[in-house]
Amino acid sequence: MGRPTDPDSTPAPVGTTAEAGLIPDLMARIPWPRWALITVAAAAGVLVVSCLLCVLCCCCRRHRRKKPRDKVAVGLGSARSSTTTHLVQPEVGNVEPPPQQWGRLQLSLQYDSGSQQIRVGLKQAVDLRARGPGDTADPYASVSLSTQPRHRHETKAHRGTLNPVFDETCCFHVPPAELPQTTLQVRLLDSRCFSQHEPLGELSLPLGAIDLRHVLELWHQLGPPGTTEAEQTGELCFSLQYVPGSGRLTVVVLEARGLSSGLAEPYVKVQLMLNQRKWKRRKTSARKSTASPYFNEAFTFLVPFSQIQSVDLVLAVWARGLRLRAEPVGKLVLGARASGQPLQHWADMLAHARRPVTQWHRLRPPREVDRALALQPRLHLPLPGS
């Protein structure tokens, strides 16, 4: 019934199958030449070596990428203390920062040998730099000579511009023998009502290097502003208010600053002059042991509207000096015959009737103010409502 077993066949071992010996049997039965076996072995070896090389290359690349990062991180910390100037100088040595521009000033010069006076015409300034907040300024010009530092001329302030047109002229008496040693100094400043005026630029022009036989009108480049004045006598802050209907002129002396520390008991005199004659006078109480006294005292004068153009208001800071007697420290004059910032303050008071106008002013040497009161020509201002 069953198929008889072959007596020559050998029984298969337990746990094995016929498929297990299929591949060896095929390899044994196929007649492989020796060169084929060598080729297969060589290809297998090349494949294995290529795989090993790829793995090694990948590991090396990862190792190289990690190493520079670690070195850079460590090097930055040590470079701050070990970097020298000559190592970085070649990279930035060829790059020069652009020069700072402070603007330009146009002025004219004329010398009259007969009267021995030099006539300085301030025309205009352009491209000034605003040093305070915002992109604008209220510039004005201050003109003086190196041989006469106490004699200065200030122009009117121009509101909200970096290209002011001054169109003002001033004169200085200079003998011909002093011209080679004289330098014309022009300072442009930004007018501030409640703080110190900010310098915008300066011009120093030696008169000995200029041919003054002809009228000159040139543009000049402004230089960086200086930090100190030739002579500092201090500053005074006060407010002005005028009521045309009642003729009440109110002066409120607020405070002073920048006075010499060697002065004792400073106080302020407020004086009205009518037609260049002393008219009315008041003074504040003295403050002891301070270079920045605070007064906050008000004075009211009755000035009819018809006389406001003929009035000069003189404020002077007095104090006891080394001679133990009261002497004027600095003065300033306001009114129609004033110039510069005082004239602007007076004009603002008339333009804004019944409203107090407060401003800081730099004090001038007393002799200069006294001389200006006698020499300055009369200037009529437009009155409000006229």
C-alpha positions in Angstrom: 0.0 0.0 0.0 2.8 2.4 0.9 5.7 3.2 -1.3 8.6 1.0 -0.5 11.7 2.6 0.8 14.9 2.6 -1.1 17.4 0.3 0.6 20.3 2.5 -0.7 18.9 5.8 0.7 20.0 7.0 4.0 17.4 8.3 6.4 17.5 12.1 7.1 18.5 13.2 10.5 15.8 14.2 12.9 15.0 18.0 12.9 16.3 18.6 9.4 14.6 19.2 6.1 15.5 18.7 2.5 15.6 22.5 1.8 18.6 23.0 4.2 21.0 21.5 1.8 19.6 23.1 -1.4 22.1 25.9 -1.8 25.2 23.9 -0.9 24.0 21.2 -3.2 23.6 23.7 -6.0 27.0 25.2 -5.3 28.5 21.7 -5.3 26.7 20.6 -8.4 27.4 23.8 -10.5 30.9 23.7 -11.9 32.3 27.1 -10.8 35.6 28.0 -12.3 38.3 29.3 -10.0 38.5 32.8 -11.5 34.8 33.4 -10.9 35.2 32.5 -7.3 38.2 34.9 -7.0 36.2 37.7 -8.7 33.2 37.2 -6.3 35.5 37.2 -3.3 37.3 40.3 -4.5 34.0 42.2 -5.1 32.7 41.2 -1.7 36.0 42.5 -0.2 35.8 45.8 -2.0 32.2 46.2 -1.0 33.1 45.6 2.7 36.1 47.9 2.6 34.0 50.7 0.9 31.3 50.4 3.6 34.0 50.7 6.3 35.5 53.7 4.6 32.1 55.4 4.4 31.5 54.8 8.1 34.9 56.2 9.0 34.5 59.3 6.8 31.1 60.1 8.4 32.6 59.8 11.9 35.5 62.0 11.0 33.2 64.7 9.5 31.1 64.8 12.7 34.2 64.9 14.8 35.6 67.8 12.8 32.4 69.8 12.9 32.1 69.5 16.7 35.7 70.4 17.3 35.8 73.9 15.8 32.6 74.9 17.6 34.1 73.9 20.9 37.3 75.8 20.1 35.4 78.9 19.0 33.3 79.0 22.1 36.5 78.7 24.3 38.4 81.1 22.1 35.9 83.9 22.5 36.2 84.0 26.2 40.0 84.2 26.0 40.1 86.7 23.1 38.7 89.5 25.3 41.8 89.5 27.4 44.4 88.4 24.8 43.5 90.4 21.7 46.0 93.1 20.8 45.6 96.2 18.7 47.8 95.2 15.8 45.8 92.0 15.2 42.6 93.9 14.3 44.1 97.1 13.0 44.6 95.9 9.4 40.8 95.2 9.1 39.7 98.8 10.1 42.8 100.8 9.3 41.7 101.6 5.8 38.2 102.7 6.9 38.2 106.4 8.1 35.1 107.8 9.8 33.5 110.7 7.9 34.4 114.1 9.4 31.7 115.7 11.5 30.0 118.7 9.8 28.9 121.6 12.0 27.5 123.7 9.2 28.7 126.8 7.3 28.5 130.5 7.9 28.3 133.4 5.4 29.7 136.7 6.6 31.2 139.9 5.2 34.1 142.0 6.4 35.0 145.6 5.7 37.6 147.7 7.4 37.4 151.5 7.5 40.9 152.9 8.1 39.5 156.4 8.7 37.3 155.5 11.7 39.5 152.4 12.5 36.4 150.2 12.6 35.8 146.8 11.2 32.3 146.1 10.0 31.2 142.5 10.4 28.1 141.4 8.5 26.4 138.2 9.5 24.4 136.9 6.5 23.2 133.4 7.1 24.1 129.9 8.3 23.2 126.6 6.7 23.3 122.9 7.7 23.6 123.4 11.5 23.5 120.4 13.7 20.8 120.1 16.4 22.4 118.9 19.6 19.3 118.8 21.7 16.1 116.7 21.5 14.5 117.0 18.1 15.8 117.9 14.7 15.7 121.7 15.0 17.1 124.5 17.1 16.6 128.2 17.9 20.1 129.5 16.7 21.6 132.9 17.3 25.2 134.2 16.8 27.6 135.8 19.2 30.4 137.9 17.7 33.5 139.1 19.5 37.2 139.9 19.0 40.1 138.2 20.8 41.5 141.5 21.9 38.1 142.7 23.2 36.5 139.6 24.8 34.0 141.7 26.9 32.6 143.5 23.8 30.2 141.1 22.2 27.3 141.4 19.7 24.4 138.9 19.7 22.0 138.5 17.0 18.3 137.8 17.2 17.3 134.1 17.8 15.5 132.4 14.9 12.9 129.9 16.0 12.8 126.3 14.7 15.4 126.3 12.0 18.9 124.9 11.2 19.4 127.4 8.3 18.9 130.9 10.0 19.1 134.1 8.0 20.6 136.7 10.3 21.2 139.7 8.1 22.7 141.8 10.9 25.8 144.0 11.1 28.1 145.0 14.0 31.1 147.2 14.3 34.3 146.9 16.4 37.0 149.6 16.9 40.4 148.1 16.0 43.5 150.2 15.4 45.5 149.2 12.4 48.5 148.1 14.6 46.3 145.6 16.4 44.8 143.9 13.3 47.6 141.3 12.8 47.1 140.1 16.4 43.3 140.1 16.3 41.0 137.1 15.7 37.4 137.3 14.9 35.4 134.8 16.9 31.8 133.8 16.0 29.9 131.4 18.1 26.5 129.9 17.2 24.3 128.8 20.0 20.9 127.2 20.5 18.6 129.5 22.6 16.9 127.7 25.5 14.3 129.2 27.7 14.8 127.1 30.8 18.3 125.7 30.5 21.8 126.7 29.5 22.2 127.7 25.8 23.7 124.9 23.8 26.7 125.7 21.5 26.2 124.7 17.9 29.5 125.7 16.2 32.4 128.2 16.2 34.5 130.1 13.7 37.9 131.7 14.5 39.1 134.0 11.7 42.6 135.6 12.1 42.3 139.1 10.6 46.0 139.4 9.9 45.7 136.7 7.2 42.9 138.5 5.4 43.2 141.4 2.9 40.8 143.9 4.4 41.4 146.6 1.7 38.3 145.3 -0.1 34.9 144.2 1.0 34.9 140.4 1.5 31.8 138.2 1.5 32.7 134.5 1.9 31.4 131.2 3.2 33.3 129.6 6.1 33.1 126.1 7.6 32.2 126.1 11.2 34.3 124.1 13.7 33.3 122.1 16.8 31.8 124.2 19.5 33.9 125.0 22.6 33.0 124.1 26.1 33.8 127.3 28.0 33.2 131.0 27.5 36.1 133.6 27.5 34.5 135.1 30.6 31.7 133.6 32.6 29.8 136.0 34.8 26.8 133.8 35.5 23.2 133.6 34.4 19.9 135.1 35.6 16.4 133.7 35.1 13.4 136.1 35.3 9.9 136.6 33.7 8.4 139.6 32.1 4.7 140.5 31.8 3.1 143.6 30.4 -0.6 144.6 30.4 -1.1 147.5 27.9 -4.5 148.5 29.3 -3.3 149.2 32.8 0.4 149.9 31.9 1.6 147.3 34.5 5.1 145.9 33.8 5.8 142.9 36.1 9.3 141.6 36.6 9.7 138.3 38.5 13.3 137.6 39.5 13.5 133.8 39.9 17.1 132.6 40.3 20.7 132.9 39.3 23.4 130.4 38.7 27.1 130.1 37.7 28.1 133.0 40.0 31.6 133.1 41.4 32.0 131.1 44.7 33.9 133.9 46.2 30.9 136.3 46.3 28.9 136.9 49.4 25.2 137.8 49.8 24.2 138.2 46.1 21.1 140.2 45.3 19.5 141.6 42.1 18.7 145.2 41.3 15.9 146.0 38.9 16.0 149.4 37.4 13.9 151.3 34.8 15.4 154.0 32.7 13.3 156.5 30.7 15.0 158.3 27.8 18.4 157.2 29.1 17.8 158.5 32.6 17.3 156.7 35.8 13.6 156.4 36.7 12.6 153.7 39.1 14.5 151.1 41.0 13.8 148.0 43.1 16.0 145.2 44.6 15.6 141.7 46.0 16.7 140.5 49.4 20.3 139.1 49.7 21.0 135.4 49.8 24.0 134.2 51.8 26.7 131.6 51.0 25.5 130.4 47.6 26.6 130.7 44.0 23.0 129.8 42.8 20.7 132.0 44.8 16.9 131.5 44.5 14.8 134.7 44.8 11.3 134.3 43.4 10.5 138.0 44.0 8.1 140.1 41.9 8.2 143.8 41.1 5.5 145.9 39.4 6.1 149.1 37.6 3.5 151.5 36.0 4.7 152.2 32.5 2.1 153.9 30.2 1.6 152.3 26.8 2.9 155.5 25.1 6.2 155.3 27.0 7.0 151.6 26.6 9.2 152.2 23.6 11.3 154.7 25.5 12.0 152.4 28.5 15.1 150.4 29.2 15.0 147.6 31.8 18.3 147.0 33.5 18.8 143.9 35.8 22.1 143.6 37.7 23.4 141.1 40.1 25.3 142.6 43.0 27.4 141.0 45.7 30.1 141.7 48.3 33.5 140.7 47.0 37.0 140.7 48.4 36.8 144.4 49.2 33.8 143.8 51.5 31.6 146.2 49.6 28.8 145.6 47.2 29.8 145.6 43.5 28.0 144.7 40.3 28.8 141.2 39.2 27.0 141.3 35.8 24.3 143.2 34.1 21.9 143.0 31.2 19.6 145.4 29.5 16.2 144.8 27.8 14.1 147.1 25.7 13.9 148.5 22.3 17.6 149.4 22.3 18.8 146.0 23.3 20.1 143.3 21.0 20.3 139.5 20.8 18.4 137.5 23.4 17.4 140.4 25.6 15.7 142.1 22.6 14.0 138.8 21.7 12.7 138.5 25.2 11.3 142.0 25.2 9.7 141.5 21.8 8.0 138.3 23.0 6.6 140.1 26.1 5.0 142.7 23.8 3.7 140.1 21.4 2.1 138.1 24.2 0.4 140.7 26.3 -0.8 139.7 29.7 1.2 136.5 29.6 4.4 136.0 31.6 7.5 135.1 29.4 10.3 133.4 31.3 13.9 133.0 30.0 17.5 132.5 31.2 20.0 135.2 30.2 23.8 135.3 30.4 25.1 138.2 32.4 27.5 140.7 30.8 30.3 142.7 32.3 28.8 145.9 33.9 31.0 148.3 31.9 30.0 146.7 28.6 26.3 147.2 29.4 26.8 150.8 30.5 28.6 151.6 27.3 25.9 149.9 25.3 23.2 152.0 26.9 24.9 155.2 25.7 26.0 154.1 22.2 23.3 151.8 20.8 20.9 153.5 18.4 17.2 153.5 19.1 15.2 150.6 17.6 11.4 150.8 17.3 9.6 147.5 17.8 6.1 146.9 16.5 3.6 147.1 19.3 0.7 144.6 19.6 -2.4 146.0 18.1 -0.7 148.8 16.2 
